[in-house]
Amino acid sequence: MNSKRWLALFVENDVGVLAEISGLFAGKAYNLDSLTVGVTADKTVSRMTICLTGGDELFEQVKKQLNRNVNVIKLVDLTDSLTAERELAFLKIARSSINAVMPLADDYGLRVLQRDGESVLLQSVNPQSVNDALTEALTKKDIPFEIVRGGSVAI
């Protein structure tokens, strides 16, 4: 059975490490649902949060290949542990649509970031599934929007 799997990788904070890790996935034709990277308290170490969908066999193979990479300091499987996951999404809607969107604001925790004469910029910080539901709700209401999703982080 395919399911979402979460990994935290602690890697050397060095040029080319991200390309090497993402290249491993591309070379094996594994699809990543999300990949985010940020430096840790130790500036020589970066943390990658990776989400992929697959079965047990695929996931175990991925973990083995990542553990063999010299740049990987530590791999943590977050899948079955207490995990909080959030994705940052920015939405841009026409100012004329704001009255149709505001009923969704409480349900989806939308925050108005900026307004100008023509547009409103909104922020949503939610699990991926909630941001998916938000985009579906806007589409069903026939509200035109632009969206940028930043990928999930998990702890």
Backbone as numpy.savetxt, mean C-alpha at the origin, in Angstrom:
# Nx Ny Nz CAx CAy CAz Cx Cy Cz
-5.27 -22.20 -1.60 -6.11 -21.01 -1.60 -5.22 -19.76 -1.60
-5.54 -18.81 -2.46 -4.80 -17.56 -2.51 -5.34 -16.59 -1.47
-4.42 -15.93 -0.79 -4.80 -14.92 0.18 -3.72 -13.85 0.23
-4.07 -12.71 0.84 -3.10 -11.63 1.00 -2.07 -12.03 2.04
-0.81 -11.76 1.72 0.30 -12.06 2.61 1.11 -10.80 2.81
1.61 -10.60 4.03 2.37 -9.40 4.37 3.76 -9.77 4.86
4.75 -9.06 4.35 6.14 -9.23 4.78 6.72 -7.88 5.13
7.55 -7.87 6.16 8.39 -6.70 6.45 9.82 -7.16 6.23
10.53 -6.44 5.38 11.94 -6.72 5.11 12.78 -5.59 5.65
13.79 -5.92 6.41 14.77 -4.93 6.82 15.99 -5.17 5.94
16.35 -4.14 5.18 17.40 -4.28 4.17 18.43 -3.17 4.33
19.58 -3.40 3.72 20.61 -2.36 3.68 20.05 -1.14 2.96
20.24 0.02 3.52 19.80 1.27 2.88 20.90 1.69 1.92
20.86 1.13 0.73 21.92 1.34 -0.25 21.31 1.44 -1.65
22.04 2.09 -2.52 21.61 2.25 -3.91 21.43 0.88 -4.57
20.30 0.70 -5.24 20.05 -0.51 -6.01 19.36 -1.63 -5.26
19.21 -1.51 -3.94 18.59 -2.60 -3.18 17.11 -2.75 -3.55
16.39 -1.64 -3.64 14.98 -1.71 -4.04 14.84 -2.36 -5.42
15.68 -1.95 -6.36 15.62 -2.52 -7.71 15.91 -4.02 -7.67
16.85 -4.42 -6.85 17.20 -5.84 -6.75 16.06 -6.65 -6.17
15.44 -6.16 -5.10 14.33 -6.88 -4.47 13.12 -6.92 -5.40
12.76 -5.78 -5.98 11.60 -5.79 -6.88 11.90 -6.61 -8.14
13.17 -6.63 -8.57 13.56 -7.45 -9.71 13.38 -8.93 -9.44
13.58 -9.35 -8.19 13.36 -10.74 -7.83 11.92 -11.13 -8.09
10.99 -10.25 -7.72 9.58 -10.53 -7.95 9.26 -10.54 -9.44
9.80 -9.59 -10.18 9.53 -9.51 -11.62 10.11 -10.73 -12.34
11.31 -11.12 -11.95 11.97 -12.26 -12.60 11.24 -13.57 -12.41
10.52 -13.71 -11.33 9.76 -14.93 -11.05 8.28 -14.78 -11.40
7.91 -13.63 -11.95 6.52 -13.33 -12.35 5.57 -13.35 -11.15
6.06 -12.90 -9.99 5.21 -12.71 -8.82 4.66 -11.30 -8.91
3.39 -11.14 -8.64 2.79 -9.82 -8.66 2.70 -9.26 -7.25
3.18 -8.04 -7.08 3.09 -7.36 -5.79 1.80 -6.54 -5.75
1.06 -6.66 -4.67 -0.12 -5.82 -4.47 0.31 -4.44 -3.98
1.37 -4.40 -3.17 1.83 -3.15 -2.59 3.28 -3.31 -2.16
4.04 -2.24 -2.32 5.43 -2.19 -1.87 5.73 -0.77 -1.42
6.07 -0.62 -0.15 6.46 0.68 0.37 7.82 0.53 1.03
8.59 1.61 0.99 9.93 1.59 1.55 10.17 2.87 2.33
10.81 2.74 3.47 11.18 3.91 4.25 12.38 3.59 5.13
13.12 4.61 5.45 14.30 4.43 6.31 13.83 4.20 7.75
14.59 3.46 8.53 14.26 3.19 9.93 15.01 4.17 10.82
14.93 3.97 12.13 15.68 4.81 13.07 17.17 4.70 12.82
17.62 3.54 12.34 19.00 3.34 11.93 19.09 3.71 10.45
19.73 4.81 10.14 19.76 5.34 8.77 20.43 4.41 7.76
21.10 3.36 8.23 21.74 2.41 7.31 20.79 1.28 6.93
19.58 1.28 7.54 18.61 0.21 7.32 17.29 0.80 6.83
16.72 0.19 5.79 15.39 0.55 5.31 14.43 -0.60 5.60
13.17 -0.25 5.74 12.14 -1.25 5.94 11.24 -1.25 4.71
11.05 -2.43 4.13 10.13 -2.61 3.03 8.91 -3.34 3.56
7.74 -2.84 3.25 6.50 -3.54 3.56 5.95 -4.03 2.23
5.80 -5.33 2.13 5.38 -5.96 0.87 4.09 -6.73 1.10
3.14 -6.51 0.21 1.89 -7.27 0.22 1.78 -7.99 -1.12
1.51 -9.29 -1.07 1.29 -10.04 -2.29 0.15 -11.02 -2.05
-0.44 -11.48 -3.13 -1.51 -12.46 -3.05 -1.01 -13.76 -3.64
-1.20 -14.83 -2.87 -0.76 -16.13 -3.37 -1.06 -17.22 -2.36
-0.74 -18.43 -2.77 -0.94 -19.58 -1.91 0.26 -19.82 -1.02
0.14 -20.83 -0.16 1.20 -21.15 0.80 2.52 -21.48 0.13
2.46 -22.27 -0.93 3.69 -22.71 -1.61 4.44 -21.51 -2.21
3.72 -20.65 -2.90 4.33 -19.46 -3.49 4.94 -18.58 -2.40
4.20 -18.38 -1.31 4.66 -17.51 -0.25 5.93 -18.05 0.40
5.98 -19.34 0.64 7.19 -19.95 1.23 8.37 -19.81 0.28
8.14 -19.96 -1.01 9.21 -19.80 -2.01 9.74 -18.37 -2.01
8.84 -17.40 -1.94 9.24 -15.99 -1.91 10.10 -15.72 -0.68
9.65 -16.20 0.49 10.40 -15.97 1.72 11.80 -16.59 1.64
11.92 -17.79 1.09 13.24 -18.43 0.95 14.15 -17.62 0.05
13.62 -17.15 -1.07 14.44 -16.38 -2.00 14.87 -15.05 -1.39
13.97 -14.39 -0.66 14.34 -13.13 -0.02 15.38 -13.35 1.07
15.25 -14.42 1.84 16.22 -14.72 2.90 17.62 -15.00 2.35
17.71 -15.43 1.09 19.01 -15.69 0.48 19.69 -14.42 -0.03
18.94 -13.34 -0.14 19.49 -12.09 -0.67 20.42 -11.46 0.37
21.64 -11.09 -0.05 22.64 -10.57 0.88 22.24 -9.23 1.48
21.36 -8.48 0.82 20.93 -7.18 1.33 19.83 -7.28 2.38
19.22 -8.44 2.52 18.14 -8.63 3.49 18.76 -8.95 4.86
18.52 -8.05 5.80 19.02 -8.22 7.17 18.07 -9.11 7.96
16.77 -8.86 7.79 15.76 -9.61 8.54 14.47 -9.62 7.75
13.79 -10.76 7.76 12.48 -10.89 7.13 11.48 -11.26 8.22
10.37 -10.52 8.27 9.32 -10.80 9.25 8.02 -11.05 8.49
7.44 -12.23 8.71 6.15 -12.58 8.12 5.06 -12.00 9.03
4.35 -11.01 8.52 3.31 -10.34 9.31 1.93 -10.96 9.13
1.83 -11.92 8.24 0.53 -12.44 7.82 -0.34 -12.90 8.98
0.20 -13.69 9.88 -0.62 -14.27 10.94 -0.41 -13.60 12.29
0.21 -12.44 12.30 0.43 -11.75 13.57 -0.52 -10.56 13.69
-0.55 -9.99 14.88 -1.34 -8.78 15.09 -0.77 -7.70 14.19
-1.57 -7.25 13.24 -1.08 -6.34 12.21 -2.05 -5.18 12.02
-1.50 -4.01 11.89 -2.28 -2.85 11.45 -1.76 -2.46 10.08
-2.65 -2.32 9.13 -2.28 -1.98 7.76 -3.08 -0.77 7.34
-2.40 0.20 6.73 -3.08 1.39 6.22 -2.45 1.81 4.90
-3.31 2.37 4.06 -2.88 2.90 2.76 -3.31 4.37 2.70
-2.42 5.19 2.23 -2.73 6.60 2.02 -3.25 6.78 0.60
-4.39 7.45 0.48 -4.95 7.76 -0.83 -5.33 9.24 -0.86
-5.00 9.89 -1.95 -5.43 11.27 -2.19 -6.43 11.24 -3.33
-7.52 11.98 -3.16 -8.55 12.07 -4.18 -8.75 13.52 -4.58
-9.01 13.72 -5.84 -9.32 15.06 -6.35 -10.68 14.98 -7.01
-11.59 15.83 -6.53 -12.94 15.87 -7.10 -13.24 17.31 -7.50
-14.23 17.45 -8.37 -14.69 18.78 -8.73 -15.41 19.39 -7.54
-15.20 20.67 -7.33 -15.86 21.36 -6.21 -17.38 21.20 -6.29
-17.90 21.12 -7.50 -19.35 20.96 -7.68 -19.85 19.60 -7.18
-18.94 18.65 -6.95 -19.34 17.31 -6.47 -19.24 17.17 -4.95
-18.78 18.19 -4.26 -18.50 18.05 -2.83 -19.75 17.66 -2.03
-20.92 18.19 -2.38 -22.14 17.84 -1.64 -22.50 16.36 -1.80
-22.18 15.78 -2.93 -22.45 14.35 -3.15 -21.42 13.48 -2.43
-20.23 14.00 -2.20 -19.16 13.23 -1.56 -19.23 13.30 -0.04
-19.67 14.41 0.50 -19.63 14.61 1.96 -20.39 13.54 2.76
-21.50 12.98 2.27 -22.11 11.88 3.03 -21.17 10.68 3.20
-20.20 10.53 2.32 -19.23 9.43 2.42 -18.08 9.75 3.37
-17.94 11.01 3.72 -16.78 11.46 4.51 -16.68 10.74 5.85
-17.79 10.62 6.56 -17.75 9.93 7.85 -17.51 8.44 7.69
-18.19 7.84 6.73 -18.04 6.39 6.52 -16.61 6.00 6.17
-15.91 6.85 5.43 -14.58 6.52 4.94 -13.47 7.37 5.57
-13.81 8.18 6.54 -12.79 8.97 7.22 -12.07 9.95 6.31
-12.80 10.55 5.39 -12.19 11.49 4.46 -11.86 12.80 5.15
-10.75 13.37 4.78 -10.33 14.65 5.32 -10.09 15.60 4.15
-10.66 16.78 4.22 -10.45 17.80 3.19 -9.08 18.43 3.43
-8.22 18.37 2.41 -6.88 18.93 2.53 -6.79 20.34 1.96
-7.37 20.53 0.77 -7.30 21.83 0.10 -8.52 22.01 -0.78
-8.83 23.28 -1.00 -9.90 23.65 -1.94 -9.40 24.81 -2.78
-9.82 24.83 -4.00 -9.63 26.03 -4.81 -10.94 26.27 -5.54
-10.94 27.14 -6.51 -12.18 27.49 -7.20 -12.83 26.33 -7.92
-12.03 25.33 -8.34 -12.57 24.25 -9.16 -12.53 22.87 -8.52
-11.58 22.64 -7.60 -11.33 21.29 -7.10 -11.25 21.23 -5.58
-11.43 20.02 -5.08 -11.25 19.73 -3.66 -10.33 18.51 -3.58
-9.29 18.61 -2.73 -8.38 17.49 -2.50 -8.75 16.84 -1.17
-8.93 15.52 -1.21 -9.32 14.75 -0.03 -8.24 13.73 0.30
-8.19 13.35 1.57 -7.25 12.33 2.03 -8.02 11.20 2.68
-7.61 9.97 2.38 -8.17 8.79 3.01 -7.01 7.93 3.50
-6.98 7.64 4.79 -5.98 6.75 5.38 -6.74 5.57 5.96
-6.76 4.47 5.21 -7.58 3.31 5.55 -6.92 2.04 5.08
-7.39 0.88 5.52 -6.95 -0.37 4.90 -7.26 -0.35 3.40
-6.49 -1.09 2.63 -6.71 -1.14 1.18 -8.15 -1.46 0.84
-8.75 -2.40 1.56 -10.12 -2.81 1.25 -11.11 -1.66 1.42
-10.88 -0.79 2.39 -11.76 0.35 2.61 -11.58 1.37 1.48
-10.34 1.61 1.07 -10.11 2.52 -0.06 -10.69 1.95 -1.35
-10.65 0.62 -1.49 -11.31 -0.02 -2.64 -12.81 0.26 -2.61
-13.41 0.11 -1.43 -14.86 0.35 -1.28 -15.20 1.81 -1.55
-14.32 2.71 -1.12 -14.53 4.15 -1.38 -14.56 4.42 -2.88
-13.61 3.89 -3.62 -13.59 4.13 -5.07 -14.83 3.53 -5.73
-15.29 2.37 -5.24 -16.52 1.77 -5.76 -17.73 2.67 -5.48
-17.79 3.21 -4.27 -18.91 4.08 -3.89 -18.95 5.33 -4.76
-17.80 5.93 -5.00 -17.75 7.12 -5.85 -18.15 6.79 -7.28
-17.70 5.64 -7.77 -18.05 5.21 -9.13 -19.55 4.96 -9.25
-20.13 4.30 -8.24 -21.58 4.02 -8.25 -22.39 5.31 -8.23
-21.90 6.30 -7.51 -22.60 7.60 -7.46 -22.31 8.44 -8.70
-21.50 7.90 -9.61 -21.14 8.58 -10.85 -20.44 9.93 -10.58
-19.58 9.93 -9.57 -18.81 11.13 -9.23 -17.43 11.00 -9.87
-17.08 11.88 -10.79 -15.74 11.81 -11.39 -14.68 12.16 -10.34
-13.58 11.41 -10.35 -12.51 11.66 -9.39 -11.18 11.17 -9.95
-10.11 11.76 -9.44 -8.76 11.26 -9.66 -8.30 10.70 -8.34
-7.52 9.62 -8.38 -7.01 9.04 -7.13 -5.55 8.64 -7.29
-4.80 8.86 -6.24 -3.42 8.41 -6.14 -3.32 7.61 -4.85
-2.88 6.35 -4.98 -2.77 5.48 -3.81 -1.31 5.20 -3.55
-0.91 5.38 -2.29 0.51 5.30 -1.95 1.04 3.94 -1.57
0.22 2.92 -1.56 0.69 1.61 -1.11 0.57 1.51 0.40
0.41 0.30 0.86 0.17 0.07 2.28 1.46 -0.04 3.08
1.34 0.34 4.32 2.36 0.04 5.31 1.69 -0.80 6.38
2.45 -1.67 7.01 1.88 -2.54 8.03 2.89 -2.73 9.15
2.38 -2.94 10.33 3.24 -3.22 11.47 2.61 -4.33 12.29
